[in-house]
């Protein structure tokens, strides 16, 4: 199948971040949204790695899927003599594109296992493309399963359940995944079942994924959304309307600590203070049982210009020192429930995580 996003299975509501065309990968340039919908066509792994690094594509699941297709492209264009070395180099280059999102390494390890069993370039071309498409399709299926698990965990599966308002951070929708969403997928499902009153979307500084991407996705699909500055979250939670904070994850450790977009930790603290429940929704590929706790997670720090400027317009004194981590770590004891396609972990700790993930 050349384009999974064209199938009824995806339920992507018309919003997708990537399109596989067999000999090329098309990525929606998320840096330009919502002002411009521009697609970039890539025919090699180096271009995919650059787009991951430059945040053309972002969101842990979408990064992993894109990297898998990058390996498939490397095989498509590998020479007959040095095909193995070329594909290995592509895997190395893709692995260096972003350090925190474990889905990237999970997808590349899965592609590498297939590659290691191939005996010819022709076999590698066919099997690696099939594996990348399988990763994409499994992500879509997982998104739908997570939405169902989440509604059960929220106590909203009954026919007489009352609608709720929620608050979310960053973008965890179709743009960040294979086509439906993790935390935003839960919000989509709430809306489908008429169980959603309103979504409050943090703008999510400094890249503004909430205002540029989440608000765009939700308005595109007629889901009621109110955009707010990150600093307004406390006032919103204090007002008492919001019952759940829903966020995604880029890495979850063996004790249930969660690395996610910077600002997630402070939201968890605010939610606990205001007796609002806090849910993390992420695929099981985000779980890294090799890391004991969040202190072991490598946190990416990016150029200070991302804070000092917005699209080239200066907002701060030139040269002022900047602290610009992309992620922070939310301790497990501030999380009420972690939802994956495999099931849920309530009040996550080492025992609960091992019970579900081994």
N, C-alpha and C positions, 0 to 999 in steps of 0.2 A: 504494500500500500504506500503510495508516494506522499500522501498528505493526510495524516491522521486527523488534522483539524477540520477536514471536510466531511468527516463521518458523523452520523447522528450520535454515535457513542460518546463523542467528546463533550457534548452539552456545553460548548464554550460560549454560547450566547453571542457569537460573532466577534469576540475579543480573543486574540491570540498574540503571542510574542514571537513565535517562530514557525516557519513552514519548511518542511523537508521536500525537496524536489528531485531527489534521486542522485543527481550530479552536483547539486548545490544546496546550500542552506540559506534561507532568507530570515533575517532578524529585523524586527521592528525597532528602530532607533529610539529607545525610551528616553534618551537625553533631550529629545526635541518635543516630546509630548507635554501638554496637550495641543500646542500651537500647530504642530506639523506631524503628519503620519508618513514617515519616510522609511522605506524598507531597504536594507543593505543586503546584496547578494554576495555570498562567500563561496569560493570553490576550493579552499585549502584550510588546513588546520591552523596555520599562522594567523590568518585573518580572524578565525573564530577566537583564538587565544587573545588577540588584540581587542576584540569586541567585548570579551568577558572582562579583561583588565580595565578597559575604558568605560565600563558600565553601559554599553549599548544594550546589553542584556544583563539583568540582575535578578536577584531572588534565587535562593539556594537550589530549588528543584530545576528551574529553568537553566541555571548555570550548568548543572550536571547533565541535563539533556543535550544542551548545546555542545558541551565537550564531547559527549558520545558521538554526536553527528560529526564533530571535527575529526575524530579518529576515523570514522567511516570515509570522510572526504580524503584523508591522507592515504587510505588504501585505494580509493578510486583513482588517484593521480600518481600512485607509486610506480616507479620503473620496474621492469621485470627482473633486473639484476640485483639491485640493492633495496628491494621492497621492504624487507624486514627492518633494516636500519632506518629507513625513512619513516616507517610507522612508529618505531620506538622513539625516534626524535620528536615526532608529533606528540606522542603521549607525554614526553618530558616537558615540552613547551607548554602544553595545555595545563599540566599540573602546577606550573609556576605562575599561572595567570591570577589567581586569588588564593590567599592562605587560610581563610577562616571557614568557608562553606564546605562542610565535610561531604556534601553530595557530589561535589566536583571529584574528589578522590575516590569515592565509592563508585561512581560511574566509570571513571578511568580504570580502576582495578577490575571491574566487571568486563570492560572492553578488552583489557590486556589478557585476561584469562581466555577469552575467545581467540584472540590473536595468537597466543602461545600454542594453540592446538591446530593452527592452520598450516598447511604444507605447501601452499602455492599462493601467489598473489591473487589469482582468480577466486580461490576459496575465501581468502581474506576479504576481498571486496564484497562478496555476497553475504558472508556470515556477519561481518562487522556492521553492515547496513541493517541487516535483520535485527541484530542485537540493539542497535541504537533505536530503531523503531519500537522494539519491545520495551525498552526503558521508558520511552515516551508514552506508550499506551498504558503501561503499568502505573505511571504517575497519574494519568487521567483517572484510571479506575480507583487508585488510592485516594484521590481527592474526593470522589463521590462517597467512598466508604467512610472517610473521616467526617464528612458532613453528617452522615447518619449517626455515627458514634457520638459526635459532639452534641447533637440534639438530645440523645438519650442521657448523656452526662449532665446536661443542663436541666433535665426533668421536663423537656418540652415535647416528648413523643406522644403524649396523650392527646386525644381529639379535642379536649376542652382546655388545653393549655392557653394561658394568657400571653399576648404579645409582649416583647421586651425591647428595650433600647440597649445598645451596646456601644462601646468605644474601641477603636482599633488604632494601630500604629504602623507606620510604613506602608508598604504595599505587599499583600500576600495573595493576590488574585490571579486571574488568568495570565496577566503579564509576568508574574513571578514563577509560574509553574507550566505544566504541559497544557493547560487550557481551562481550568475551572477555579482552582484556588484552594488554599489551606484554610487559614482563618477567614479570609474573604469568601472562600467556598462555603463555610458554615453560614456566613451572612447571606449568601445567595440562597442557601437552602431555607433559612428562616423566612426570607422574603417569598420564596416559592410557596411555602406553607402558610403564608399570611400570619406569621408569628413575629414579625419585625415591625417595631414602631419607628425607630430611627437609628441610623449609624452616625456616631460622632467620629470624624477622621482627623487625627493629629496631622498637622502639616508635615512633620518629620524633617526637621533641619538636619544637616545642611543641604541635602540633595532634594528635599521637598517631594519625596515619593508619595506622601499622603495627598498633598494638594495637586501635584501634577498627574499622578497615576491613579491612586485610589478614588479620588473624587471623579476623575474622568471615567473610570470603569463603571462606578456606581450610577452616575448620571446617564451614561450611555444605555444602561439596562433598567432605567426608571426605578432604581432603588433609593429610598429617601435618605439623603446624606446631608449632614451639616459639617462644614470644614471649620476647624478651630486651630489656633496657635497652640504649639506644644505646651506653653505655659498656662493655658486655660484649662488643662485637663483636671487639675485639682478642683477648680470651681464647678466644673461639670459634674464630677463625681460627688461633690458635696451637696449638689442640688437634689440628689436622690433618685433621679430618673433612670440612670444607667445601672443595670444589674450585673453585667459581665464586661470585663475587658478581654478582648480576643486578639492574640498576637501569633506570629509565626516563630520560626527558629532557624538558625543557620548551623547550630551544633548543640546537641544535648548529651551531657556526660552520664557516666554510670550511676551517679548519685541523684540525677534529676536536675542539676544546674543547667541553665539554658543561656546560650549566647544568641543574641538577636540584635536588631538595629539599635544603635545608640538611643537612649531614652526609654528603653523597655524596662530597665531596672527601676528607674524612678516611678514609672507607672505602676509597677508591682507594689512598691512601697505605698503609694497613694491609695491603691485599691485596698490594701490590707487595712490602712487607717480608716477608710470610709466604709468598710464592710462590704465591698464590692468583690465579687469572685473573679479570679484571674485564670484564664485558660490559654494554654499553648497548643497550637495545632500545627503538626508537621509530619512529613512522611518518616517511616522508620529508617530510611537511608540517612536521615539527619542525626540519628542516635549513634554516638561513638562510645561503645562500651570499653574501649581501650583506654579512655581517659577517666581517671577516678573522680575528678571534680572540675568545676569551672576555672580554677586557677591554672589548669593545664592547657587551656584553650589559647592558641595564638590569636591575638587580636590585631587586626590590620589597622594601621594608621595611614592616613592619606595626606596629600598636599594641603597645606594651610590655606591656599587660595580658595579651596572649596568653601571655607567659612568666611574668608574676607571678601569674597566676591559672589555674585549671582550672575551667571552668563556674561562674565566680563565686566560687570558693573561693580565698582568698588563700594563696599559697605563699611569698611574699617580702615584705620590708619595704615598706610603702606608699611609693611615690614613688622607689624605687631606679631609677637609670638602666638602661635595657635596650637591648641590641643585638639586633634581631630581623629579620635578613634571611630571606626565605622560601627563597632559593636560594643555592647557591654554585657555583663554576665548577671543574670537574675538567679539568686540562690533558690534552691528547690523549696525551702520552707516558706517562700512567698508565693508559691504556685499551688493552686487548688487542684488542677487536673492537667495532665498532658494527654493529648489525643493523637493517635496515629491510625493508619489504616489497619493495623494489627489489633487495635483495641485501646483501652485507656488505662492510665495510672493515676489514681487519686492520691493527693498528698504525697507526691513522689519522693522516694528515698531509694537507697541502694537495693533494699529487698524488693520493693515494688518494681523497680526497673529490671532487676534480674528475673523476676517472675514473668515478665512479658517478653523480654529481649534476650535472656540467657547470658 
